[in-house]
Amino acid sequence: MKRAVLLFLVFTVLVSLCACGSTAPQPAPSQAPVPESTQEPVSPSEEAAGTEKAAKEPEAAEAQEASGMNILVLYFSRTGEQYQVGVIEKGNTAIVAEMIGEATGADLYEILPADDHYPMTYKELTDVALQEQRKGSRPAYAGELPDMSGYDTIFIGAPVWWGDWPMILYTVFESTPLSGKTLIPFSTHAGSGLSGFDRSLAAAYPDCTVAKGLAVAGTDAQNNPDKVQTAVANWLSELGF
Ligand SMILES: Cc1cc2nc3c(=O)[nH]c(=O)nc-3n(C[C@H](O)[C@H](O)[C@H](O)COP(=O)(O)O)c2cc1C
């Protein structure tokens, strides 16, 4: 656990160094980064759990059909106040998940907490997430995940939280057998990259193939979609999609 705190502290220091010259506040190493927005957060999403199958663009549907693969993009993402992007209405990871869905024709499923206890303000969210990580919590997710037997390939994405997957992903891993499938991790982050998502996914699923993951800066997902679109396209092409 100390390692996670250390990782996050390193991340905050790195981020603060990178932010030199910008107007972003400089996070102190002893605390979670201070959000730059002072706006009121948006209300928590009241959407029911379990995002329905994405309405596929005709080309995307054809892409999936042509590949002969049944692909799912499973992701967790938060709106509200997020690091260096202010108050957002679509989560950084959700943006990347949708790009992957559009490019591959995959179905999308958003993991939502059963009891959404996550604050919509950044500092408070980091506190709750750190407590969950320290306790090894397994927060329940809402609803039922899709029937995984229909999928060969599953992209799994989340924000990096304190140098690791948010704990709710471990709830998913521990309750969802995925033997024999190809799993492809992706993260959004503020400096920590993939942060070992691939290794922890391989540890959770030793009988799956874990393919090369993608790490996207959350600020790019929110503010630089063309750059992210290119990165996603290159990565998918490298993976053979
Ligand atoms: C609780 C919490 C912990 C975070 N920990 C890290 C971290 O350890 N390393 C990092 O690079 N970014 C960290 N971040 C920044 C997020 O990974 C980043 O803002 C991400 O893009 C948010 O994605 P989302 O909008 O899909 O939730 C953290 C953010 C939160 C809210």
The ligand as a Tripos MOL2 file, in Angstrom:
@<TRIPOS>MOLECULE
LIG
   31    33     1     0     0
SMALL
NO_CHARGES

@<TRIPOS>ATOM
      1 C1         -8.8430    8.9160   -7.0600 C.3       1 LIG1
      2 C2         -7.8950    9.3070   -8.1310 C.ar      1 LIG1
      3 C3         -6.5960    8.8310   -8.1200 C.ar      1 LIG1
      4 C4         -5.7430    9.1180   -9.1670 C.ar      1 LIG1
      5 N1         -4.4980    8.5680   -9.1710 N.ar      1 LIG1
      6 C5         -3.6870    8.7600  -10.2380 C.ar      1 LIG1
      7 C6         -2.4180    8.1480  -10.2980 C.ar      1 LIG1
      8 O1         -1.9740    7.4330   -9.3990 O.2       1 LIG1
      9 N2         -1.6720    8.3600  -11.4020 N.ar      1 LIG1
     10 C7         -2.1050    9.1350  -12.4390 C.ar      1 LIG1
     11 O2         -1.4090    9.2870  -13.4120 O.2       1 LIG1
     12 N3         -3.3180    9.7230  -12.3980 N.ar      1 LIG1
     13 C8         -4.1170    9.5560  -11.3310 C.ar      1 LIG1
     14 N4         -5.3530   10.1490  -11.2990 N.ar      1 LIG1
     15 C9         -5.8220   10.9160  -12.4740 C.3       1 LIG1
     16 C10        -6.7950   10.0810  -13.3390 C.3       1 LIG1
     17 O3         -6.2290    8.8180  -13.6570 O.3       1 LIG1
     18 C11        -7.1440   10.7920  -14.6470 C.3       1 LIG1
     19 O4         -7.6240   12.0560  -14.3730 O.3       1 LIG1
     20 C12        -8.1420    9.9960  -15.4710 C.3       1 LIG1
     21 O5         -8.0590   10.3970  -16.8090 O.3       1 LIG1
     22 C13        -9.5850   10.1320  -15.0090 C.3       1 LIG1
     23 O6        -10.3880    9.3670  -15.8810 O.3       1 LIG1
     24 P1        -11.9650    9.3030  -15.8330 P.3       1 LIG1
     25 O7        -12.4940   10.6660  -16.2140 O.co2     1 LIG1
     26 O8        -12.3340    8.2780  -16.8530 O.co2     1 LIG1
     27 O9        -12.3980    8.8940  -14.4670 O.co2     1 LIG1
     28 C14        -6.1900    9.9220  -10.2470 C.ar      1 LIG1
     29 C15        -7.4780   10.4570  -10.2110 C.ar      1 LIG1
     30 C16        -8.3300   10.1560   -9.1690 C.ar      1 LIG1
     31 C17        -9.7210   10.7030   -9.1810 C.3       1 LIG1
@<TRIPOS>BOND
     1     1     2 1
     2     2     3 ar
     3     2    30 ar
     4     3     4 ar
     5     4     5 ar
     6     4    28 ar
     7     5     6 ar
     8     6     7 ar
     9     6    13 1
    10     7     8 2
    11     7     9 ar
    12     9    10 ar
    13    10    11 2
    14    10    12 ar
    15    12    13 ar
    16    13    14 ar
    17    14    15 1
    18    14    28 ar
    19    15    16 1
    20    16    17 1
    21    16    18 1
    22    18    19 1
    23    18    20 1
    24    20    21 1
    25    20    22 1
    26    22    23 1
    27    23    24 1
    28    24    25 2
    29    24    26 1
    30    24    27 1
    31    28    29 ar
    32    29    30 ar
    33    30    31 1
@<TRIPOS>SUBSTRUCTURE
     1 LIG1         1 GROUP 0 **** ****
